[in-house]
Amino acid sequence: MQITVEQIAEEALALPSEARALLADRLVESLDPAEDGYIRQLWLKEAQRRIDEVRNGNVATIPGEIAFAQVRSAIGRLIYEFHPEALHEFQESAVFYNSQQPGLSDRFITAVQSAVHHIISSPEAGLSDRR
């Protein structure tokens, strides 16, 4: 009997979130490195095109601080929503925390909202230098 992708996905989605995250990491790592090289080449072409636009005077540059301020301003106006599965897990977690200690779910919800606000207001804060 052959297992279908849908069956594998159904089983994977039944795993705890930490196990799903580990599985997702392993799946991403298994992707074809040649495809990654192709994508890198596309990005290099795009970077060169942008450099040429600046050098030819077709695009004006702005200081990084101003660019980040503009991005923060635009992101601050964004409305976010959780993926339906993430929202379901979030709600289940809040119910669990409240069952462990009344009021603990309020602290959990506040912590998640604070984290989301931090991500929206400072999206570059979590970036690492991957060269």
C-alpha distance (Angstrom), angle and dihedral (degrees) to the residues before:
residue distance angle dihedral
M1 . . .
Q2 3.79 . .
I3 3.80 119.4 .
T4 3.81 115.5 -132.7
V5 3.79 125.8 -137.2
E6 3.80 88.1 -114.5
Q7 3.82 91.0 56.3
I8 3.79 91.2 48.7
A9 3.80 90.6 49.0
E10 3.80 91.5 49.0
E11 3.81 91.0 51.5
A12 3.80 92.1 45.1
L13 3.80 92.5 50.7
A14 3.81 89.0 54.4
L15 3.82 90.6 60.6
P16 3.81 121.1 98.7
S17 3.81 113.3 -91.2
E18 3.82 94.3 -105.4
A19 3.81 91.2 53.8
R20 3.83 90.4 47.4
A21 3.80 90.0 52.2
L22 3.80 91.5 51.0
L23 3.79 90.6 47.7
A24 3.81 91.0 49.4
D25 3.81 90.2 51.8
R26 3.78 91.4 51.1
L27 3.79 92.3 48.0
V28 3.80 92.3 50.2
E29 3.81 90.5 48.2
S30 3.80 89.3 52.9
L31 3.80 94.1 58.4
D32 3.76 116.7 117.2
P33 3.81 109.7 -82.8
A34 3.80 89.2 -151.3
E35 3.79 88.3 62.7
D36 3.81 88.8 51.6
G37 3.81 89.1 53.2
Y38 3.79 90.5 51.0
I39 3.80 90.9 51.3
R40 3.81 90.5 48.5
Q41 3.80 89.2 52.8
L42 3.80 90.8 51.8
W43 3.81 90.3 51.2
L44 3.80 91.3 47.9
K45 3.81 89.3 53.3
E46 3.80 90.2 48.8
A47 3.81 91.9 48.5
Q48 3.81 90.6 50.0
R49 3.82 90.8 48.7
R50 3.81 89.9 52.6
I51 3.81 92.7 47.0
D52 3.81 89.3 50.9
E53 3.83 90.7 50.6
V54 3.81 90.5 54.0
R55 3.81 94.1 44.8
N56 3.80 91.9 48.0
G57 3.81 90.7 51.3
N58 3.81 93.8 -116.5
V59 3.82 91.5 121.2
A60 3.79 128.0 37.6
T61 3.79 118.2 -139.6
I62 3.80 126.6 -136.0
P63 3.80 129.5 -160.9
G64 3.81 115.4 -88.9
E65 3.82 93.0 -118.1
I66 3.80 90.5 58.1
A67 3.81 92.0 45.6
F68 3.81 91.9 51.4
A69 3.82 90.6 46.9
Q70 3.81 89.8 52.9
V71 3.80 91.5 48.1
R72 3.83 91.8 48.3
S73 3.80 90.0 49.6
A74 3.80 92.4 50.1
I75 3.80 92.9 45.0
G76 3.79 91.1 48.0
R77 3.80 87.8 63.2
L78 3.79 92.9 51.7
I79 3.74 121.6 109.6
Y80 3.76 113.1 -143.4
E81 3.75 132.0 -157.6
F82 3.75 133.2 -172.4
H83 3.78 122.5 -115.7
P84 3.84 105.8 -103.3
E85 3.83 92.6 -111.8
A86 3.81 91.4 47.7
L87 3.80 90.3 48.7
H88 3.80 90.3 50.6
E89 3.81 91.1 49.9
F90 3.82 90.4 46.2
Q91 3.81 91.0 52.5
E92 3.81 92.6 46.1
S93 3.79 89.7 50.4
A94 3.79 91.7 51.4
V95 3.82 90.7 51.4
F96 3.82 90.1 48.2
Y97 3.81 93.5 50.1
N98 3.78 91.0 48.2
S99 3.81 90.1 51.1
Q100 3.81 89.2 53.9
Q101 3.79 94.3 49.4
P102 3.81 127.4 -4.1
G103 3.80 109.2 -111.9
L104 3.81 94.4 18.3
S105 3.80 89.6 107.5
D106 3.82 89.2 61.8
R107 3.81 90.2 56.7
F108 3.82 90.0 46.8
I109 3.82 92.9 50.6
T110 3.81 91.3 47.1
A111 3.81 90.9 50.3
V112 3.82 92.1 50.9
Q113 3.81 92.1 46.8
S114 3.80 89.7 49.3
A115 3.82 91.1 50.7
V116 3.81 92.0 49.0
H117 3.81 90.6 48.7
H118 3.81 90.1 50.0
I119 3.81 91.3 50.7
I120 3.80 92.0 48.8
S121 3.80 94.8 46.1
S122 3.83 96.8 42.5
P123 3.81 108.7 24.2
E124 3.80 93.1 161.5
A125 3.83 93.1 55.5
G126 3.80 94.2 87.8
L127 3.77 97.2 43.9
S128 3.76 118.7 115.6
D129 3.78 128.5 -158.9
R130 3.83 103.6 -104.9
R131 3.76 108.7 178.5
